Amino acid sequence: MLRTFALIGLGAAIALSPPATLAQTAPAAPAAPVQHHATAHKPTGSYRSEMRRRHNASKERARAGAEHMRTMQNQ
C-alpha cells in the first residue's frame, strides 16, 4: 500500500513539475517538408527522354569503370 502511494506521489510530482508544463505550452515549430534524398530526381521531360538519359548515364559509368580498370592494369 505504501509503495502504491509512493508511486502515485512520484507520478504527480513529475506531471506537475515546471519543465513538463513548459514543454506542453511551448509553441510548436512549423513543420518542414521531409526530403528523403538530397538529390531527389525531378522529371524534366517525357518518359523517352528520361530513359535515354538513364541509359546514357549507365553507359558513361561503364566506360569510366572500364577506363579505370585499364589504368589499374597498366600500373
Distance bins in CASP14 RR format, pairs under 12 A and 6 or more apart:
PFRMAT RR
TARGET T0000
AUTHOR 0000-0000-0000
RMODE 2
METHOD distances of the structure
MODEL  1
1 7 0 0 0 0 0 1 0 0 0 0 0
1 8 0 0 0 0 0 1 0 0 0 0 0
2 8 0 0 0 0 0 1 0 0 0 0 0
2 9 0 0 0 0 0 1 0 0 0 0 0
3 9 0 0 0 0 0 1 0 0 0 0 0
3 10 0 0 0 0 0 1 0 0 0 0 0
4 10 0 0 0 0 0 1 0 0 0 0 0
4 11 0 0 0 0 0 1 0 0 0 0 0
5 11 0 0 0 0 0 1 0 0 0 0 0
5 12 0 0 0 0 0 1 0 0 0 0 0
6 12 0 0 0 0 0 1 0 0 0 0 0
6 13 0 0 0 0 0 1 0 0 0 0 0
7 13 0 0 0 0 0 1 0 0 0 0 0
7 14 0 0 0 0 0 1 0 0 0 0 0
8 14 0 0 0 0 0 1 0 0 0 0 0
8 15 0 0 0 0 0 1 0 0 0 0 0
9 15 0 0 0 0 1 0 0 0 0 0 0
9 16 0 0 0 0 1 0 0 0 0 0 0
9 17 0 0 0 0 0 1 0 0 0 0 0
10 16 0 0 0 0 0 1 0 0 0 0 0
10 17 0 0 0 0 0 1 0 0 0 0 0
11 17 0 0 0 0 1 0 0 0 0 0 0
11 20 0 0 0 0 0 1 0 0 0 0 0
12 20 0 0 0 0 0 1 0 0 0 0 0
13 19 0 0 0 0 0 1 0 0 0 0 0
13 20 0 0 0 0 1 0 0 0 0 0 0
14 20 1 0 0 1 0 0 0 0 0 0 0
14 21 0 0 0 0 0 1 0 0 0 0 0
14 23 0 0 0 0 0 1 0 0 0 0 0
15 21 0 0 0 0 1 0 0 0 0 0 0
15 23 0 0 0 0 0 1 0 0 0 0 0
15 24 0 0 0 0 0 1 0 0 0 0 0
16 24 0 0 0 0 0 1 0 0 0 0 0
17 23 0 0 0 0 1 0 0 0 0 0 0
17 24 0 0 0 0 0 1 0 0 0 0 0
18 24 0 0 0 0 0 1 0 0 0 0 0
18 25 0 0 0 0 0 1 0 0 0 0 0
19 25 0 0 0 0 0 1 0 0 0 0 0
19 26 0 0 0 0 0 1 0 0 0 0 0
20 26 0 0 0 0 0 1 0 0 0 0 0
33 40 0 0 0 0 0 1 0 0 0 0 0
34 40 0 0 0 0 0 1 0 0 0 0 0
35 41 0 0 0 0 0 1 0 0 0 0 0
35 42 0 0 0 0 0 1 0 0 0 0 0
41 50 0 0 0 0 1 0 0 0 0 0 0
41 53 0 0 0 0 0 1 0 0 0 0 0
41 54 0 0 0 0 1 0 0 0 0 0 0
41 57 0 0 0 0 0 1 0 0 0 0 0
42 50 0 0 0 0 0 1 0 0 0 0 0
43 49 0 0 0 0 1 0 0 0 0 0 0
43 50 1 0 0 1 0 0 0 0 0 0 0
43 51 0 0 0 0 0 1 0 0 0 0 0
43 53 0 0 0 0 0 1 0 0 0 0 0
43 54 0 0 0 0 0 1 0 0 0 0 0
44 50 1 0 0 1 0 0 0 0 0 0 0
44 52 0 0 0 0 0 1 0 0 0 0 0
44 53 0 0 0 0 1 0 0 0 0 0 0
45 51 0 0 0 0 0 1 0 0 0 0 0
45 52 0 0 0 0 0 1 0 0 0 0 0
45 53 0 0 0 0 1 0 0 0 0 0 0
46 52 0 0 0 0 1 0 0 0 0 0 0
46 53 0 0 0 0 0 1 0 0 0 0 0
47 53 0 0 0 0 0 1 0 0 0 0 0
47 54 0 0 0 0 0 1 0 0 0 0 0
48 54 0 0 0 0 0 1 0 0 0 0 0
48 55 0 0 0 0 0 1 0 0 0 0 0
49 55 0 0 0 0 0 1 0 0 0 0 0
49 56 0 0 0 0 0 1 0 0 0 0 0
50 56 0 0 0 0 0 1 0 0 0 0 0
50 57 0 0 0 0 0 1 0 0 0 0 0
51 57 0 0 0 0 0 1 0 0 0 0 0
51 58 0 0 0 0 0 1 0 0 0 0 0
52 58 0 0 0 0 0 1 0 0 0 0 0
52 59 0 0 0 0 0 1 0 0 0 0 0
53 59 0 0 0 0 0 1 0 0 0 0 0
53 60 0 0 0 0 0 1 0 0 0 0 0
54 60 0 0 0 0 0 1 0 0 0 0 0
54 61 0 0 0 0 0 1 0 0 0 0 0
55 61 0 0 0 0 0 1 0 0 0 0 0
55 62 0 0 0 0 0 1 0 0 0 0 0
56 62 0 0 0 0 0 1 0 0 0 0 0
56 63 0 0 0 0 0 1 0 0 0 0 0
57 63 0 0 0 0 0 1 0 0 0 0 0
57 64 0 0 0 0 0 1 0 0 0 0 0
58 64 0 0 0 0 0 1 0 0 0 0 0
58 65 0 0 0 0 0 1 0 0 0 0 0
59 65 0 0 0 0 0 1 0 0 0 0 0
59 66 0 0 0 0 0 1 0 0 0 0 0
60 66 0 0 0 0 0 1 0 0 0 0 0
60 67 0 0 0 0 0 1 0 0 0 0 0
61 67 0 0 0 0 0 1 0 0 0 0 0
61 68 0 0 0 0 0 1 0 0 0 0 0
62 68 0 0 0 0 0 1 0 0 0 0 0
62 69 0 0 0 0 0 1 0 0 0 0 0
63 69 0 0 0 0 0 1 0 0 0 0 0
63 70 0 0 0 0 0 1 0 0 0 0 0
64 70 0 0 0 0 0 1 0 0 0 0 0
64 71 0 0 0 0 0 1 0 0 0 0 0
65 71 0 0 0 0 1 0 0 0 0 0 0
65 72 0 0 0 0 1 0 0 0 0 0 0
66 72 0 0 0 0 0 1 0 0 0 0 0
66 73 0 0 0 0 0 1 0 0 0 0 0
67 73 0 0 0 0 0 1 0 0 0 0 0
67 74 0 0 0 0 0 1 0 0 0 0 0
68 74 0 0 0 0 0 1 0 0 0 0 0
68 75 0 0 0 0 0 1 0 0 0 0 0
69 75 0 0 0 0 0 1 0 0 0 0 0
END
